[in-house]
């Protein structure tokens, strides 16, 4: 029996460390689209670009992120740019 993810907490806050300030969205799909919109303009390597595109835009992206939020309370990913790591955070607003 597979566990079906419940809808993500609403609203959610997303940010890209040292790139974009925290922004709050009423719906997780809108937050993921905004994150991808910002990330795809950055000078990421091909592997990082492909990984973020896959993670944020695949058909079950909202379900997968919801699972992370339910389990961990926040989703934090990272990427390397300009010689250092930058965190990408997704969390329930107010958390």
N, C-alpha and C positions, 0 to 999 in steps of 0.2 A: 504494500500500500504506500503510495507516495503522498507526501505532505504537500498540500497546496498552500502557497504563500497567501497571506492575507494582504489587503491593500496597504501600501506603505503609509507610515504616519504622514499626516498632512498638517500643515505645510512642512517643507524641508528647506534646509540651508545648505548651500554649496559654496566652495571656495577653492581657489588655486593659490597656494602659498606664494607670496611675493609677486603674483601676477594679477589676480583679481581679488577684490575684497569679498567678504561673505555677502551672498545674495539669497534672499528667501523667495521661494516659489510655492504657490498653492498646491501644485500637482507635481509629483515625481517625474512624469514624462517630460514636462516642461523644463525641469531642473536638469535632467540628463541631456536634453537637446541643447540647452544653454552651455553646459560644460563642454560638450563636444564642439559646439561653435567656437568656444574660446581655445580649446586644446588644439584643434586642427589648424589654427593660424600660427601656432608656435613652431620654432625650429626643432621639432622632435626628430629623432632618428627614425628610419623606416620601420623598425621593429616596434618602437614605442607608439608610433602613429597607428600602425595596424592593430596593435593590442587595444589601444583606447577606442579606436573606431569600432572594433568588434564588441568590446565590453559595453559601450554606451549606446550602440545603435542596433544591435541584433534584436530579432523579434521578441525574445524573452528578457530583454535588459531590465525592464521594470520589475519583473518577477525575481530575477537574480539579485538585484540591488535590495529589494524588499526583504529577501531572505537574509542578507547580510545585516540590514538594519534591525530585523527582528532578533537575530542571534547575538549581534555585537553592540547594538545601539548606535553605531556609526560605521561608515565605510571609509577607510583611508587607503589611498593608493599613492604612488609616487612616480616621478620621472626625473631624469637627469637633463639639466639644461644649464649652459654656461658653467660647467664644472661642478655643479652642486645639485643635491636632491631638492625637489619641491613637492610638497604634499598636496594631494587632491582629496578634499573631504566632502562627504555627504552625510548629513545628520538631520534628525528631526529639528525643526525650528525651536529655539528656546532651550535646547539641550546643552 
